[in-house]
Amino acid sequence: MRAAFALVCLAVAAGSLAACDRESGGAFSPTSSSPADPTGASQTVGETTTTATPETIGAPGAESPTTTVPTTQDAPADITTSSAATGGIATTTTRPGAATRSLWERIQESGGTGLGDSLYPLLGNAGYDVVSYGIEMSFDPVTQVMSADSTITAVATADLDLFSLDFFGMQIHGVTVNGFSADFEQVSEELVIDPSQLLMEGDRLVVMVSYEGVVASRPHTSIPGFSAGGHRTRDGLTFFVLNEPDGSAAWAPFNDHPLDKASVTVEVEVPSGWTVVSGGRLVEEREGEETTAFRWSMEHPVAPYLIPLAIGPLISREEPDTLDLEITTWYPEGLDASLLDAFSRQDEMIRFFAERFGPYPFETFGALVVDIGVGLALEHQTLPTYDLSATAERVVVHELAHQWFGNSVSVADWSDIWLNESFATLAEWLWIEETAGVAEYDGTVADSYGLFSGEVFFGEGVSTDQATAAATNRFYPPGKPPADDLFNYTVYARGALTLVALRDRLGDEPFFDMTRTWHDKHRYGNATTAEFLSLVEETGGPKAKALTESWLYDPLPPAMPERDLYPLEYEESSHQTQSG
């Protein structure tokens, strides 16, 4: 994000000091059910500034439809179930002391909920690998009600007598597995499914979930005051989604973890005059008497949180393109086009980063601009979403870089988030170097170093120890993010400083060779910090690996002597030695 989000102006409460980016502009009930279609056939439906947080996910409070959803870690007393044996009539069992175990209890015992993420252990689901999602829906822009059939095609990676999907906030009408009606329970943010037949490892399964409702928006996992899921623009006309890290399950059932990437098609039918925008290519636009259906296809694997969706009075313009690549900007009707100037350089940016990171990895690129009133941008695959206040050139660069790092190469665990944000932030700095000169690049590096060394906290009445403590309390090491502060500025700027330190040590040619190798080796897949460290050692030897580990895990950043940058404690001890 730039969370991926708005450019930062970090106000530091240490004397009167403040450290700001040089360019301002804009850095997420139990349901009843009825029998499903026994054929299993799919029914086709005719930048705000924030302290130490460069990317902010969210929407203006009252303007977003909100559903309160209990966390999956709660132990709900009542579980709503549906059984094919009871004709699809919802029945309720009391969880504590129930004579018959619920599906929820059974799947918890089997370990089928969650992929074991170190920060969010309940995200994702074990036992299968999704191949594709096919989401077909109708959407009423007035009521904001979505009616959908979502088809998930997967392969069982273990023998399964039941499995789960991440999904919440909707009324479910039915579930089928391989064409047969299935029992299910929806508890908190999990949809637990009991297929009529045992699935064996290697079996193909096609799951169809029919549902409807208003897309929920709930408090964000790690950014207080913001929300993930469905949102509306300030005028109430455009619906859109902000998913990272776990909001996708508000609008469709997913295996919602970056480890399980799949191809996606999204088809939405809306009243004539409305437009539907998603990722990849618009492969069909079908006119009816009073409706239009838009079908979008994302051919390359995508993590659920990176799937864009917007519905509203949107128009588009084609951007300059010298790359044989379709580049489109979508924005609200009536918007002053001068607000979109930064997007006219996207082809130039892509060429610049392709030389350093490797070929652009996807079939299209573009931008979706919405007016939400909170500075944000999110790196949806092929179509980042930007608030009107978050369209500065550096933000566009940041979200573009995520197409390589975060989207094509995705994290295997959310604790590796620095791998996404550090490369995107480094891209901003490289663009500064290219467009404003080396001195401006060096100044940006020095300013950022001062945040983490404690220098910006140091001043009259503030001791070295106090300034250092302020820095270490505010910014954790980028390789150790906590679940409730995932998008702390450290994963952006200290992560980028880690890469700058490697560039300084290795030199440009070896560093960018390593960067291209990193992307090429893990393209369309997932990667870990351990794998990155292995590549660093292969490229620069054990000392380069040790330096990287120090940047990622030590409380204070290492010195950068070639730039004359040192932690305050180092400077103080050095001065004492010289005076002695």
C-alpha positions as CSV (number, residue, x, y, z in Angstrom):
1,M,0.0,0.0,0.0
2,R,1.3,4.0,0.0
3,A,-0.3,1.1,2.8
4,A,0.4,1.0,0.0
5,F,-0.4,4.8,0.5
6,A,-0.3,8.5,1.1
7,L,3.0,10.3,1.2
8,V,4.0,10.9,4.7
9,C,4.4,14.0,6.7
10,L,5.7,12.7,10.0
11,A,5.1,15.2,12.8
12,V,7.6,14.3,15.5
13,A,6.7,15.4,19.1
14,A,10.3,16.1,20.1
15,G,10.7,19.7,20.7
16,S,9.5,21.5,17.7
17,L,11.0,19.1,15.2
18,A,9.1,17.7,12.3
19,A,10.3,15.4,9.5
20,C,8.2,15.6,6.3
21,D,8.5,14.2,2.9
22,R,9.7,16.8,0.4
23,E,6.7,16.3,-1.8
24,S,3.2,16.2,-0.4
25,G,0.2,14.7,-2.0
26,G,-1.4,11.5,-1.1
27,A,0.0,8.3,0.3
28,F,-10.3,-1.3,5.1
29,S,-24.7,-12.5,11.9
30,P,-25.1,-15.8,11.3
31,T,-26.9,-16.3,8.0
32,S,-29.8,-18.6,7.1
33,S,-29.7,-20.5,3.9
34,S,-31.8,-22.5,1.4
35,P,-31.1,-25.4,-0.9
36,A,-28.6,-24.7,-3.7
37,D,-29.2,-25.5,-7.4
38,P,-28.5,-29.2,-7.4
39,T,-27.0,-29.0,-10.9
40,G,-24.3,-26.7,-9.6
41,A,-24.7,-24.6,-12.7
42,S,-23.7,-21.0,-12.3
43,Q,-26.6,-18.5,-12.7
44,T,-25.5,-15.8,-15.1
45,V,-26.7,-12.4,-13.9
46,G,-28.2,-10.6,-17.0
47,E,-3.3,11.9,0.6
48,T,-4.2,12.7,4.1
49,T,-1.1,12.9,6.3
50,T,-0.7,10.4,9.2
51,T,2.0,9.9,11.8
52,A,4.3,7.2,10.7
53,T,1.8,5.6,8.4
54,P,2.4,6.3,4.7
55,E,-0.5,4.2,3.5
56,T,-3.9,4.5,4.9
57,I,-6.7,2.2,4.1
58,G,-10.2,3.4,4.8
59,A,-13.3,5.3,3.9
60,P,-15.2,8.2,5.4
61,G,-17.0,6.7,8.3
62,A,-20.8,7.3,7.8
63,E,-20.5,7.1,4.1
64,S,-19.5,3.5,4.0
65,P,-22.1,0.7,4.6
66,T,-20.9,-1.0,7.7
67,T,-21.6,-4.4,9.1
68,T,-20.3,-5.4,12.5
69,V,-18.6,-8.8,12.2
70,P,-17.2,-10.8,15.2
71,T,-13.6,-11.9,14.8
72,T,-12.9,-15.5,13.9
73,Q,-11.0,-15.8,17.2
74,D,-14.3,-15.3,19.2
75,A,-16.1,-18.5,20.3
76,P,-19.7,-17.9,19.2
77,A,-22.3,-19.5,21.4
78,D,-24.7,-20.0,18.4
79,I,-23.8,-21.3,15.0
80,T,-26.3,-21.1,12.1
81,T,-26.3,-24.2,10.0
82,S,-28.0,-25.4,6.9
83,S,-28.5,-29.1,6.0
84,A,-29.5,-30.7,2.8
85,A,-31.2,-33.3,4.9
86,T,-33.5,-30.7,6.5
87,G,-34.5,-29.2,3.1
88,G,-32.1,-26.4,3.6
89,I,-33.9,-25.0,6.6
90,A,-31.5,-23.2,8.9
91,T,-31.1,-24.9,12.3
92,T,-29.1,-23.6,15.3
93,T,-27.0,-25.7,17.6
94,T,-25.6,-24.4,20.9
95,R,-21.8,-24.6,20.8
96,P,-20.9,-25.2,24.4
97,G,-21.8,-28.8,25.4
98,A,-23.6,-29.6,22.3
99,A,-24.4,-33.3,21.8
100,T,-23.4,-33.2,18.2
101,R,-20.3,-31.4,17.1
102,S,-20.8,-28.5,14.7
103,L,-18.9,-28.1,11.4
104,W,-17.1,-25.2,13.1
105,E,-15.9,-27.5,15.9
106,R,-14.9,-30.2,13.5
107,I,-12.9,-28.0,11.2
108,Q,-11.1,-26.4,14.1
109,E,-10.1,-29.8,15.4
110,S,-8.8,-30.7,12.0
111,G,-6.7,-27.5,11.6
112,G,-8.5,-26.6,8.4
113,T,-9.0,-22.9,9.2
114,G,-6.0,-20.7,8.6
115,L,-2.7,-21.2,6.7
116,G,-0.5,-20.7,9.8
117,D,0.5,-17.1,9.0
118,S,2.7,-15.9,11.8
119,L,0.7,-12.6,12.2
120,Y,-2.8,-13.6,11.1
121,P,-3.0,-17.4,11.7
122,L,-6.7,-17.7,10.8
123,L,-6.4,-16.1,7.4
124,G,-6.6,-18.5,4.5
125,N,-7.6,-22.1,4.7
126,A,-5.8,-25.4,4.4
127,G,-6.5,-28.5,2.4
128,Y,-6.8,-27.1,-1.1
129,D,-5.2,-24.9,-3.7
130,V,-7.4,-22.5,-5.7
131,V,-7.0,-22.5,-9.5
132,S,-9.5,-19.9,-10.4
133,Y,-12.4,-17.7,-9.1
134,G,-15.4,-16.8,-11.3
135,I,-17.6,-14.2,-9.7
136,E,-20.9,-13.3,-11.4
137,M,-23.1,-10.7,-9.8
138,S,-25.7,-8.0,-10.2
139,F,-25.4,-4.8,-8.3
140,D,-28.0,-2.2,-7.4
141,P,-26.2,1.2,-7.1
142,V,-29.2,2.7,-5.2
143,T,-29.5,0.1,-2.4
144,Q,-25.8,-1.1,-2.8
145,V,-27.1,-4.7,-2.7
146,M,-25.0,-7.3,-4.4
147,S,-26.5,-10.6,-5.6
148,A,-23.9,-13.1,-6.7
149,D,-22.8,-16.6,-7.6
150,S,-19.2,-17.2,-6.9
151,T,-17.5,-20.3,-8.4
152,I,-14.2,-21.5,-6.9
153,T,-12.3,-24.1,-8.8
154,A,-9.6,-25.8,-6.7
155,V,-7.5,-29.0,-6.2
156,A,-7.5,-30.8,-2.9
157,T,-4.1,-31.0,-1.4
158,A,-5.2,-33.5,1.3
159,D,-8.2,-35.8,1.9
160,L,-11.1,-33.5,2.9
161,D,-14.4,-34.3,4.6
162,L,-15.0,-30.6,5.1
163,F,-13.2,-27.3,4.3
164,S,-13.6,-23.6,4.7
165,L,-13.5,-20.3,2.9
166,D,-13.0,-16.8,4.2
167,F,-16.3,-15.0,3.9
168,F,-18.4,-12.7,6.1
169,G,-21.3,-10.3,6.2
170,M,-23.6,-11.7,3.4
171,Q,-26.7,-13.8,3.4
172,I,-25.9,-17.2,1.8
173,H,-28.6,-18.8,-0.2
174,G,-26.8,-22.1,-1.0
175,V,-23.6,-23.9,-1.6
176,T,-22.8,-26.7,-4.0
177,V,-19.6,-28.8,-4.3
178,N,-19.1,-30.5,-7.7
179,G,-22.8,-30.0,-8.5
180,F,-24.2,-31.5,-5.3
181,S,-25.8,-29.4,-2.5
182,A,-23.6,-29.2,0.6
183,D,-24.2,-28.5,4.2
184,F,-22.5,-25.3,5.5
185,E,-22.1,-23.1,8.6
186,Q,-21.1,-19.5,8.6
187,V,-19.3,-18.5,11.8
188,S,-17.7,-15.1,12.2
189,E,-15.5,-14.8,9.1
190,E,-15.4,-18.5,8.1
191,L,-17.8,-20.3,5.7
192,V,-17.4,-24.0,6.7
193,I,-18.6,-26.5,4.0
194,D,-19.4,-30.2,4.4
195,P,-19.4,-31.8,0.9
196,S,-21.8,-34.7,0.3
197,Q,-18.8,-36.9,-0.7
198,L,-15.3,-37.3,0.7
199,L,-12.7,-35.4,-1.4
200,M,-9.4,-37.2,-1.9
201,E,-6.0,-35.6,-2.3
202,G,-5.7,-34.5,-6.0
203,D,-9.4,-34.3,-6.6
204,R,-10.8,-31.3,-8.5
205,L,-13.5,-29.4,-6.6
206,V,-15.8,-26.8,-8.0
207,V,-17.6,-24.9,-5.2
208,M,-20.5,-22.5,-6.0
209,V,-21.7,-20.1,-3.3
210,S,-24.9,-18.1,-3.9
211,Y,-25.3,-15.0,-1.7
212,E,-26.5,-11.4,-1.5
213,G,-26.2,-8.4,0.7
214,V,-24.5,-5.1,1.2
215,V,-20.8,-5.4,1.3
216,A,-19.5,-5.0,4.8
217,S,-16.8,-2.6,5.9
218,R,-15.1,-3.4,9.3
219,P,-12.3,-2.0,11.4
220,H,-8.9,-2.4,9.8
221,T,-6.7,-5.1,11.3
222,S,-3.7,-2.8,11.9
223,I,-4.7,0.8,11.1
224,P,-6.9,2.4,13.8
225,G,-9.7,4.5,12.5
226,F,-9.8,2.9,9.0
227,S,-11.7,0.0,7.5
228,A,-11.3,-2.8,5.1
229,G,-14.0,-4.1,2.7
230,G,-16.6,-2.2,0.7
231,H,-16.7,1.6,0.5
232,R,-18.5,4.4,-1.2
233,T,-17.1,7.7,-2.5
234,R,-18.1,11.0,-0.7
235,D,-20.9,11.6,-3.2
236,G,-22.3,8.1,-2.5
237,L,-22.3,7.2,-6.2
238,T,-19.3,4.9,-6.6
239,F,-18.8,1.6,-4.8
240,F,-15.3,0.3,-4.5
241,V,-13.2,-2.1,-2.4
242,L,-10.1,-1.8,-0.3
243,N,-8.9,-5.2,0.7
244,E,-5.5,-5.3,2.3
245,P,-4.8,-7.4,4.2
246,D,-8.1,-9.2,4.9
247,G,-11.1,-7.3,3.5
248,S,-11.7,-9.4,0.3
249,A,-13.9,-11.8,2.2
250,A,-16.4,-9.0,2.6
251,W,-17.6,-9.2,-1.0
252,A,-16.8,-12.8,-2.2
253,P,-15.7,-16.1,-0.7
254,F,-11.9,-16.5,-1.0
255,N,-9.0,-18.4,0.3
256,D,-7.8,-15.1,1.6
257,H,-4.1,-15.3,1.9
258,P,-1.3,-14.3,-0.6
259,L,0.0,-17.9,-0.5
260,D,-3.0,-19.0,-2.6
261,K,-3.0,-17.0,-5.8
262,A,-5.4,-17.8,-8.7
263,S,-6.7,-16.4,-11.9
264,V,-10.0,-14.4,-11.6
265,T,-12.9,-13.4,-13.8
266,V,-15.4,-10.8,-12.5
267,E,-18.8,-10.2,-14.3
268,V,-21.1,-7.6,-13.0
269,E,-24.5,-6.5,-14.3
270,V,-25.5,-3.0,-13.6
271,P,-28.2,-0.5,-14.7
272,S,-27.4,1.1,-18.1
273,G,-25.2,4.2,-17.7
274,W,-23.1,2.7,-14.9
275,T,-19.6,1.3,-15.3
276,V,-17.8,-1.6,-13.7
277,V,-14.0,-1.6,-13.4
278,S,-11.8,-4.4,-12.3
279,G,-8.3,-5.8,-13.0
280,G,-6.8,-7.3,-16.1
281,R,-8.7,-6.9,-19.4
282,L,-12.3,-5.9,-20.1
283,V,-13.1,-9.0,-22.3
284,E,-16.8,-8.4,-22.8
285,E,-19.3,-5.5,-22.4
286,R,-22.8,-6.8,-23.1
287,E,-25.8,-4.4,-23.4
288,G,-29.3,-5.4,-22.3
289,E,-32.6,-3.5,-22.5
290,E,-31.9,-1.7,-19.2
291,T,-28.7,-3.2,-18.1
292,T,-25.0,-3.6,-19.1
293,A,-22.8,-6.5,-18.1
294,F,-19.1,-6.0,-17.8
295,R,-16.7,-9.0,-17.8
296,W,-13.1,-8.6,-16.6
297,S,-10.4,-11.2,-16.7
298,M,-7.2,-11.4,-14.7
299,E,-5.1,-14.0,-16.5
300,H,-2.1,-14.0,-14.1
301,P,-2.3,-15.4,-10.6
302,V,-3.5,-12.8,-8.1
303,A,-3.8,-12.7,-4.3
304,P,-7.4,-12.0,-3.2
305,Y,-6.5,-8.7,-1.5
306,L,-5.2,-7.4,-4.8
307,I,-8.4,-7.8,-6.8
308,P,-9.9,-4.3,-7.7
309,L,-13.5,-3.6,-8.1
310,A,-15.4,-0.3,-8.6
311,I,-18.9,0.4,-9.8
312,G,-20.2,3.9,-10.6
313,P,-20.4,6.8,-13.1
314,L,-16.8,6.3,-14.2
315,I,-15.1,7.3,-17.5
316,S,-11.7,6.4,-18.9
317,R,-8.9,7.8,-20.9
318,E,-6.0,6.0,-22.6
319,E,-2.6,7.1,-21.4
320,P,0.5,7.6,-23.7
321,D,1.9,4.2,-24.5
322,T,5.2,3.3,-26.2
323,L,5.3,-0.2,-24.8
324,D,2.6,-2.1,-26.6
325,L,0.9,-2.1,-23.2
326,E,-2.7,-1.0,-22.6
327,I,-2.6,1.8,-19.9
328,T,-6.0,3.2,-18.8
329,T,-7.0,5.7,-16.2
330,W,-10.5,5.5,-14.8
331,Y,-12.0,8.4,-12.9
332,P,-15.4,10.0,-12.0
333,E,-17.4,11.9,-14.6
334,G,-16.9,15.7,-14.3
335,L,-13.4,15.5,-12.7
336,D,-10.9,18.2,-13.7
337,A,-8.5,16.2,-15.9
338,S,-5.6,18.4,-14.7
339,L,-5.7,16.5,-11.4
340,L,-4.5,13.4,-13.3
341,D,-1.3,14.8,-14.7
342,A,0.9,12.3,-12.9
343,F,-0.7,9.4,-14.7
344,S,0.4,10.7,-18.1
345,R,3.9,9.5,-17.3
346,Q,3.1,5.9,-16.5
347,D,4.6,4.5,-19.7
348,E,7.9,6.4,-19.0
349,M,7.9,5.1,-15.4
350,I,7.3,1.5,-16.6
351,R,10.2,1.7,-19.0
352,F,12.5,3.1,-16.3
353,F,11.7,0.4,-13.8
354,A,11.7,-2.4,-16.4
355,E,15.4,-1.7,-16.9
356,R,16.0,-2.1,-13.2
357,F,13.5,-4.7,-12.1
358,G,12.9,-6.7,-15.2
359,P,10.0,-6.7,-17.7
360,Y,6.6,-5.4,-16.5
361,P,4.9,-8.6,-15.4
362,F,1.2,-8.1,-16.4
363,E,-1.0,-7.7,-19.4
364,T,-2.3,-4.2,-18.6
365,F,-1.8,-1.3,-16.3
366,G,-3.7,1.8,-15.2
367,A,-5.3,3.7,-12.4
368,L,-8.7,4.0,-10.7
369,V,-9.2,7.4,-9.1
370,V,-12.0,7.9,-6.5
371,D,-13.0,10.7,-4.2
372,I,-13.1,9.3,-0.7
373,G,-11.7,12.2,1.2
374,V,-9.0,10.3,2.9
375,G,-5.5,10.2,1.3
376,L,-4.8,6.7,0.2
377,A,-3.6,4.5,-2.6
378,L,-3.7,0.7,-2.8
379,E,-1.7,-1.4,-5.3
380,H,-4.5,-3.5,-6.7
381,Q,-3.0,-5.8,-9.4
382,T,-2.9,-4.0,-12.8
383,L,-5.2,-1.2,-11.5
384,P,-4.1,0.6,-8.3
385,T,-6.8,2.6,-6.6
386,Y,-6.1,6.3,-5.7
387,D,-7.9,8.8,-3.7
388,L,-8.0,12.2,-5.4
389,S,-5.7,13.6,-2.7
390,A,-3.2,10.8,-3.4
391,T,-2.3,11.3,-7.0
392,A,1.2,12.8,-6.6
393,E,3.8,11.4,-9.0
394,R,5.7,9.6,-6.1
395,V,2.5,7.8,-5.2
396,V,2.0,6.6,-8.7
397,V,5.6,5.4,-8.8
398,H,5.1,3.6,-5.5
399,E,2.0,1.7,-6.7
400,L,3.6,0.9,-10.0
401,A,6.6,-0.7,-8.3
402,H,4.2,-2.9,-6.3
403,Q,3.3,-4.6,-9.6
404,W,6.7,-6.3,-9.4
405,F,7.1,-6.4,-5.6
406,G,3.9,-7.4,-3.8
407,N,1.8,-8.4,-6.8
408,S,4.0,-10.5,-9.1
409,V,6.2,-11.6,-6.2
410,S,3.9,-11.8,-3.2
411,V,4.8,-12.4,0.5
412,A,4.5,-15.9,1.8
413,D,3.7,-14.6,5.3
414,W,2.5,-11.2,6.3
415,S,5.5,-10.7,8.5
416,D,7.5,-10.4,5.2
417,I,5.6,-7.2,4.3
418,W,8.8,-5.2,4.2
419,L,9.7,-7.0,1.0
420,N,6.7,-5.3,-0.6
421,E,7.0,-1.9,0.8
422,S,10.7,-1.4,0.8
423,F,11.1,-2.0,-2.9
424,A,8.1,0.3,-3.6
425,T,9.7,3.0,-1.4
426,L,13.1,2.5,-3.0
427,A,11.4,3.0,-6.4
428,E,10.2,6.4,-5.2
429,W,13.7,7.3,-4.3
430,L,15.1,6.0,-7.6
431,W,12.6,8.1,-9.5
432,I,13.7,11.1,-7.5
433,E,17.3,10.3,-8.4
434,E,16.3,10.1,-12.1
435,T,14.1,13.2,-12.3
436,A,15.6,15.5,-9.6
437,G,19.2,14.4,-9.4
438,V,21.6,12.5,-7.1
439,A,21.7,15.2,-4.5
440,E,18.0,15.0,-4.0
441,Y,18.2,11.2,-3.7
442,D,21.0,11.5,-1.1
443,G,19.0,14.1,0.8
444,T,15.9,11.8,0.9
445,V,18.1,8.9,2.2
446,A,19.6,11.2,4.9
447,D,16.3,12.5,6.0
448,S,14.8,9.0,6.3
449,Y,17.9,7.8,8.2
450,G,17.4,10.6,10.7
451,L,14.0,9.2,11.6
452,F,15.3,5.8,12.6
453,S,18.6,6.9,14.2
454,G,16.8,9.2,16.6
455,E,18.3,12.4,15.1
456,V,14.9,14.0,14.4
457,F,13.9,13.5,18.0
458,F,17.0,15.1,19.4
459,G,17.0,18.7,20.4
460,E,17.1,21.1,23.3
461,G,16.0,19.4,26.5
462,V,16.1,15.9,24.8
463,S,19.0,13.7,25.6
464,T,20.6,11.2,23.3
465,D,19.1,8.3,25.3
466,Q,15.7,9.9,25.1
467,A,15.9,10.6,21.4
468,T,17.1,7.0,20.7
469,A,14.3,5.6,22.9
470,A,11.8,7.7,21.0
471,A,12.9,6.3,17.7
472,T,13.0,2.7,18.8
473,N,9.6,3.0,20.5
474,R,8.0,4.5,17.5
475,F,9.7,2.3,14.8
476,Y,10.2,-1.4,15.2
477,P,12.8,-3.2,13.0
478,P,11.2,-3.8,9.6
479,G,11.7,-7.6,9.8
480,K,9.6,-7.8,13.0
481,P,6.2,-6.2,12.3
482,P,3.5,-6.7,14.9
483,A,0.0,-7.7,13.7
484,D,-1.6,-4.5,15.0
485,D,0.9,-2.2,13.4
486,L,1.7,-3.9,10.1
487,F,2.1,-0.7,8.1
488,N,4.4,1.2,10.4
489,Y,6.6,3.5,8.4
490,T,9.6,1.3,9.2
491,V,8.6,-1.3,6.7
492,Y,8.6,1.4,4.0
493,A,11.6,3.7,4.7
494,R,13.9,1.6,6.9
495,G,13.2,-1.3,4.5
496,A,14.2,1.0,1.6
497,L,17.3,2.1,3.5
498,T,18.2,-1.6,3.8
499,L,18.2,-1.8,0.0
500,V,20.1,1.5,-0.3
501,A,22.8,0.1,2.0
502,L,23.0,-3.0,-0.2
503,R,23.2,-0.9,-3.3
504,D,26.0,1.1,-1.8
505,R,27.9,-2.0,-0.8
506,L,27.4,-4.0,-4.0
507,G,27.4,-1.3,-6.6
508,D,24.7,-0.6,-9.2
509,E,25.3,-3.4,-11.6
510,P,25.4,-6.3,-9.0
511,F,22.5,-4.7,-7.0
512,F,20.1,-4.4,-10.0
513,D,21.2,-7.8,-11.3
514,M,20.2,-9.2,-7.9
515,T,16.9,-7.3,-8.0
516,R,16.0,-8.7,-11.5
517,T,17.0,-12.2,-10.3
518,W,14.7,-11.8,-7.3
519,H,11.7,-10.9,-9.4
520,D,12.5,-13.5,-12.2
521,K,12.9,-16.3,-9.7
522,H,9.7,-15.7,-7.8
523,R,7.5,-14.2,-10.6
524,Y,3.8,-15.0,-10.1
525,G,4.6,-16.8,-6.8
526,N,5.6,-16.1,-3.3
527,A,8.8,-15.4,-1.4
528,T,10.2,-15.1,2.1
529,T,12.8,-12.9,3.9
530,A,14.9,-16.0,4.3
531,E,15.0,-16.5,0.5
532,F,15.9,-12.9,0.0
533,L,18.8,-13.2,2.5
534,S,20.0,-16.3,0.7
535,L,20.1,-14.3,-2.6
536,V,21.9,-11.5,-0.9
537,E,24.6,-13.9,0.4
538,E,24.9,-15.5,-3.0
539,T,25.4,-12.0,-4.5
540,G,27.5,-10.2,-2.0
541,G,28.8,-12.9,0.4
542,P,28.3,-13.4,4.2
543,K,29.1,-9.8,5.1
544,A,26.3,-8.5,2.9
545,K,23.9,-10.9,4.4
546,A,25.0,-9.9,7.9
547,L,24.5,-6.2,7.1
548,T,21.0,-6.9,5.7
549,E,20.1,-8.9,8.9
550,S,21.3,-6.0,11.0
551,W,19.1,-3.5,9.1
552,L,16.1,-5.9,9.4
553,Y,16.3,-7.0,13.0
554,D,18.5,-4.6,15.1
555,P,16.7,-2.0,17.2
556,L,18.7,0.9,15.6
557,P,19.8,1.1,12.0
558,P,23.5,0.3,11.3
559,A,25.8,3.2,10.4
560,M,26.2,4.3,6.8
561,P,29.8,5.6,7.0
562,E,30.0,6.1,3.2
563,R,27.1,8.6,3.7
564,D,28.4,10.0,7.0
565,L,25.2,8.7,8.7
566,Y,25.4,7.3,12.2
567,P,23.0,6.4,15.1
568,L,23.1,9.1,17.8
569,E,24.7,6.7,20.3
570,Y,27.5,6.1,17.8
571,E,28.0,9.8,17.2
572,E,28.1,10.5,20.9
573,S,30.7,7.8,21.7
574,S,32.8,8.9,18.7
575,H,32.8,12.5,19.9
576,Q,33.7,11.4,23.4
577,T,36.6,9.3,22.1
578,Q,37.9,12.2,20.0
579,S,37.7,14.6,22.9
580,G,39.4,12.1,25.2
